[in-house]
Amino acid sequence: MEEVSLTDERVKGMGDWLIEVHDWFRTELATLRRQAVAGEQLTPSTDLRANCLAFCGYLTRHHTGEDGGVFPMLARIHPELSEVVARLEKEHEVVAEILRELQDLARDEGDRDRLVRGLDRLTAELTGHLRYEEETLFDVLNETPAPPMG
């Protein structure tokens, strides 16, 4: 069996991977909104609520990983990105607040229109955030070497 080693090649695609993940978030969020406006019921369906909670969890974990790992690494390696990282972290806080509100709405069988408005608010905030993150970090992530192991 051939030994697998971690080299610079493993990390060079992190910018590309980031865009793939962001594209998945964009697609899922658009799907959630379509589900939310479809049908004539006044309350969100059980499936919609479950999908919304799952999406919120995925996005929260993604941002938590960036805040706890990727951003500190980038700030250490690229101190010139400190303002970019600070802005992204602040945007994560805004998104997190919207996600908490959406999760509350999804756990409740409440008003479907409120859930749609929450999804619209998240879409507006997240779209700008993802675009800025991609514009500012794509090249840096693709050029950053793998950290030393050990």
N, C-alpha and C positions, 0 to 999 in steps of 0.2 A: 504494500500500500504506500503510495506516494505521500510524503509529508507536505501538509499545506502550511505555507508561511504567509504572514501578513506583510504586505509590501505597500509601497506608494500606490500601486495600481488599484488596490482595494478602495482607497479613499478618493481617487481622482474623479470618480463619478458621483460624488456626494451632491454636487449641484444639480446634476441630471436627475438623481434620485429625488431630490427636494421638489423639483418641478413635477415629477410623476406623482408624488404624494399630494401635492397641492392640486393637481388636476383631478385626482380622485376626490378630494374634498369638494372642489367646485361641482363636479358631477353629482355627487351624493346630495349636496345641498340643493341643487336644482331639482333633483328627484324628490326630495322631501317637500319642497314647495309645491311641486305639481301634485303630489299626493294630498297635500293640505288643502288645496283649492278644488280638488276633484270631488265629485259627489255633492249631495244636497244635505247631508246631515249637519246639524248645528254644532255637534261636538266632535272632536278628533276621534278617529277609529283607534281601536286597540293596536293594530299594526302600525299606524302612523305614530302613535305615542311611543311604542317600542323602538321604532326606527329612529325617531328623534333622540331618544335617550341614548341609543347606541352611538349615533353620530356625535352627539355632545361628548360622550366618553372618549371616543377616538380622538377628537380634536383636542380635548383637554390633555390627554396623554402625549400627543404630539408636541403641544406647546410646553408642557412640563419637561419633556426630554430636551427641547431646545434650551429652555431657561436653565436647566440643571447641568447640561453637558455641552451642547454645541456652542451656545453663546459665550460661556466662560472661556472655553478653549479658544474661540476666535478672538476674544478680547485680549487674551494672554499672548497669542501669536501675532495678532494684528492690532496693536493699540490704536492705530489710526481709525479703527472701526468702532471706537467706544461710543460715539454719538449715535451711530447706526444701531448698535446693540441696545443702547438705552431706549431709543425710540421703539424698537421691536418689542422690548420687554413691557413698555407702557401700553403698547397696542395689545399685547397678550392680556394685560389686566382688563382692558375694555372688553375684549372678546370674552374673557372669562365671566365677566358680569352678565353679559348677554346670554351666555350659555347657562348660567345659573337660573336666569329668568325663564329660559326655554325649558329647562329641565323641570322647573316648578309647574309650568304650563302643561308639559307632557305627562307629568305624574297625575295631574288633575284631569278630570273629564270635562273641563271647562270649555270655554268659548273657542271655537275653531278660528274665528277671525283674529282673536288675540294671538294665537299661535302663528298664523300667517304673517301678522305684523311683526312678530318676533323674528321669524325666519327672514323677512325682508330686511329688518334691521341688521341681523347677523350677516346677510349677504352683502349689504352695503359696506359694513365695517371690514369683513373678512376679505372681500375682493381687493380693496385698496391695500390692506396689510400684506396679502400674499404677493401682490404685484411688486410692492416696495421690497419685500424680503428677497424675491427672485432677482430684481434689478441690482440690488446691493450685494448679495451674497453668492450668486450663482458662480461667477468666475473664481472668487476666493475659495469657495468650497471645492471646486474642481481642481484647484492648484495646491491646496493644503496637503502636505505629506501626512502619511499615517503617523500617529504618535508612537514613540518607542515602546516596545512591549517589555514587561518585566518589572 
